[in-house]
Amino acid sequence: MDSDLEMQLPPLLLWLDEQGRERPSEYIDVSAYAGDEPGAMEFVGMLITILEDRGFVDVVRGLDDRPDSLITKRGKVEAQRVRETRGNRVARMRFARDAVIQWLFAEYPTHAGSQQQFLGWKGSVFLGDMLTNDEFSEAVRYLRGRDLVEVTNLAGTDVRLTTNGIDCATSGGSVSDFLNGPKPQSAGGPVFNAPINGPVAVNSSQFTQNVVTSGAVDIEGLRAFVSLVRDLTPSLTPHESEQQELLSEVSELDIAASTAVPDAGLLKRLTGRVVTAVKGLTHSPGVQKLALEAGEKVLDHFS
């Protein structure tokens, strides 16, 4: 999680950019941003020093050491980047998932925390913009589906970490890194994914059997594909109806992949339907290509 200073830099930079638009070429008195809270001006002064070191503002300091500031061209470019990233749904979703895991581990490692507590936590701010109730709920649904958190009330607002969630929090990476990384092998012995054509009896503590009905299935690859398409959906099409149609196909695939005994034939058909749906979304060819390549890779495992 970013430090308090890092989290406060984006909103200050955006404020200076707005002031610069209204009063071009004028050095801005940042005490108006700091307000009257004790210590606020000193804190803002530290933020201004960081922005100055990064070349985002020019500063003139008077006798009272007040850092009147003028945003630079480089600062304006950075402010625009922050605005665009703030509005990027994929980036917000990934941040929200990571933030929920970090929050639970830091504040509620052994019991449940609530949605209200999360939204009041300092780390629930994305580039200076508060996450919403819907973003929290969406993140929890995703994390619950990956067995990283469990919901403890009917409203779905109270959550706690699972054992996998603790492993994720202590892995040193993001939720995506954890889910897409190598999985520890079962202590009971090697895992074999193979077609089963008839009854099989195994009597060995050193053998773990994963049975599928129609050939070997790369479940982890399927789940990674499902996660990728969900993340990319807002970039694949700006139309909500098309997004919902695609997400419906993806959810059906996700459910089928989560069954105790996955049906390879069904998974292949559902994966093909998702790939076909993606082919029809040409709003962003680069993003479409990324999703299609991932889908074709999954389909290759069924051939």
Buried (B, 14 or more C-beta within 10 A) or exposed (E): EEEEEEBBBBBBBBBBBEBBEEEEEEBBBBBEBBEEEEEEBEBBBEBBBBBBEBEBBBBEEEEEEBBBBBBBEEBBEBBEEBBEBBEBBBBBBBBBBBBBBBBBBEEBEEEBBBBEBBBEBEBBBBBBBEBEEEBBBBBBEBBBBBEBBBBBEEEBBBBBBBEBBBEBBEEEEBBBEBBBEEEEEEEEEEEEEEEBEEEEEEEEEEEBEBEBBBBBBBBEBBBBBBBBBBBBBBBBBEEEEBBEBBBEBBEBBBEBBBEEEBBBEBBBEBBBBBBEBBEEBEEBEEBBEBBBEBBEEBBEBBE
